[in-house]
């Protein structure tokens, strides 16, 4: 699924949007070692860990986008690093559970409209 479709459906705020990547799956986690161990390539990562190490983890795992939930503050340093490394960043006022529910519906084909 194209990243832009996910952004629209989940009402994500674009912080750094560099390319409309194909997203195959998602991962939710705040423990970076867990993300490194279990996240799949070409995924979108949902977390509250808004710091520079998040970009390093995304690069290691070829994660195409990061969604920071709970309106966490995103520093300019993080934004500049994401631009430099070509990692898409988004934010949401929603919590991780809510965003993951929407992502699951979209990426697993279980989205039902009323």
Backbone torsions as a table, in degrees:
resi	resn	phi	psi	omega
1	UNK	NA	142.8	179.2
2	UNK	-72.5	140.6	-178.5
3	UNK	-57.1	-38.8	-179.1
4	UNK	-60.7	-35.6	176.6
5	UNK	-64.4	-40.5	178.8
6	UNK	-65.3	-45.5	179.9
7	UNK	-57.4	-46.1	-179.6
8	UNK	-64.9	-48.6	-176.3
9	UNK	-65.3	-36.6	-177.1
10	UNK	-92.5	0.8	-178.7
11	UNK	53.0	49.2	-179.5
12	UNK	-84.3	144.9	175.1
13	UNK	-86.7	128.0	179.1
14	UNK	-78.2	119.5	176.0
15	UNK	-100.6	-50.1	172.6
16	UNK	-135.8	111.0	178.8
17	UNK	-123.2	103.3	-173.5
18	UNK	-102.4	-33.8	-177.3
19	UNK	-157.1	147.8	-179.0
20	UNK	-86.5	76.0	-174.6
21	UNK	-68.6	157.3	169.1
22	UNK	-83.9	126.6	-179.9
23	UNK	-110.8	125.0	-176.5
24	UNK	-96.1	-32.0	-176.8
25	UNK	-158.3	-178.7	178.9
26	UNK	-135.3	165.7	175.6
27	UNK	-145.8	141.7	178.6
28	UNK	-122.1	124.4	177.7
29	UNK	-177.3	147.0	179.5
30	UNK	-109.9	-9.7	178.3
31	UNK	-94.8	112.5	-171.4
32	UNK	-60.4	-37.7	179.1
33	UNK	-64.4	-33.8	177.2
34	UNK	-67.3	-41.6	178.8
35	UNK	-63.5	-44.3	178.5
36	UNK	-60.7	-40.2	-177.4
37	UNK	-74.2	-29.6	-167.9
38	UNK	-125.9	-19.0	-178.5
39	UNK	-70.6	144.9	178.0
40	UNK	-90.5	157.2	173.5
41	UNK	-63.4	156.8	176.1
42	UNK	58.5	38.7	-178.2
43	UNK	-113.4	174.7	171.8
44	UNK	-113.1	135.1	-174.1
45	UNK	-111.6	130.2	179.6
46	UNK	-108.5	125.8	-175.8
47	UNK	-159.7	169.3	169.8
48	UNK	-109.8	1.3	-177.0
49	UNK	-82.0	81.1	-176.7
50	UNK	-92.4	75.3	173.0
51	UNK	-145.1	170.4	-171.5
52	UNK	-56.5	-30.9	179.5
53	UNK	-63.8	-23.1	176.6
54	UNK	-61.5	-37.7	179.1
55	UNK	-66.3	-42.0	178.7
56	UNK	-60.5	-43.0	178.6
57	UNK	-63.7	-43.6	178.8
58	UNK	-59.8	-39.9	179.1
59	UNK	-67.1	-43.3	179.9
60	UNK	-58.6	-40.2	-174.3
61	UNK	-99.5	4.6	-176.9
62	UNK	54.1	42.9	174.8
63	UNK	-78.6	131.3	-173.2
64	UNK	-87.4	-22.7	-176.7
65	UNK	-155.6	149.4	176.1
66	UNK	-123.4	134.2	173.9
67	UNK	-111.2	120.6	175.1
68	UNK	-96.3	123.1	-175.0
69	UNK	-99.9	178.1	177.3
70	UNK	59.4	27.3	179.5
71	UNK	53.3	35.9	178.9
72	UNK	-63.8	149.3	-179.9
73	UNK	-74.3	133.9	-179.9
74	UNK	-113.5	118.0	-175.4
75	UNK	-75.3	158.2	176.0
76	UNK	-64.1	-34.2	177.8
77	UNK	-59.5	-43.7	178.4
78	UNK	-66.0	-42.5	179.1
79	UNK	-61.7	-45.1	179.5
80	UNK	-64.3	-40.0	178.3
81	UNK	-65.6	-39.6	178.1
82	UNK	-63.2	-42.5	177.5
83	UNK	-62.0	-45.6	-179.2
84	UNK	-60.3	-40.9	-176.4
85	UNK	-95.0	0.2	177.3
86	UNK	62.2	47.4	176.0
87	UNK	-110.0	125.8	178.3
88	UNK	-74.3	136.3	178.9
89	UNK	-124.3	140.9	178.3
90	UNK	-138.7	160.2	175.4
91	UNK	-132.5	160.0	178.9
92	UNK	-148.3	145.7	173.5
93	UNK	-77.0	-19.9	-179.7
94	UNK	-72.0	161.4	177.2
95	UNK	-85.3	171.7	-176.1
96	UNK	-61.7	-38.1	178.8
97	UNK	-59.6	-45.9	-178.8
98	UNK	-64.3	-45.2	-179.8
99	UNK	-66.2	-41.3	179.6
100	UNK	-64.3	-35.9	176.6
101	UNK	-61.1	-44.9	177.9
102	UNK	-64.8	-42.8	179.2
103	UNK	-62.9	-41.5	179.1
104	UNK	-60.3	-45.6	178.1
105	UNK	-56.5	-45.9	-176.9
106	UNK	-70.8	-51.0	-171.4
107	UNK	-78.5	-23.2	178.5
108	UNK	-101.2	4.8	175.9
109	UNK	70.8	28.5	-177.3
110	UNK	-113.1	33.1	-179.5
111	UNK	-92.5	121.6	179.5
112	UNK	-119.2	125.9	176.2
113	UNK	-95.8	144.8	177.1
114	UNK	-73.1	NA	NA
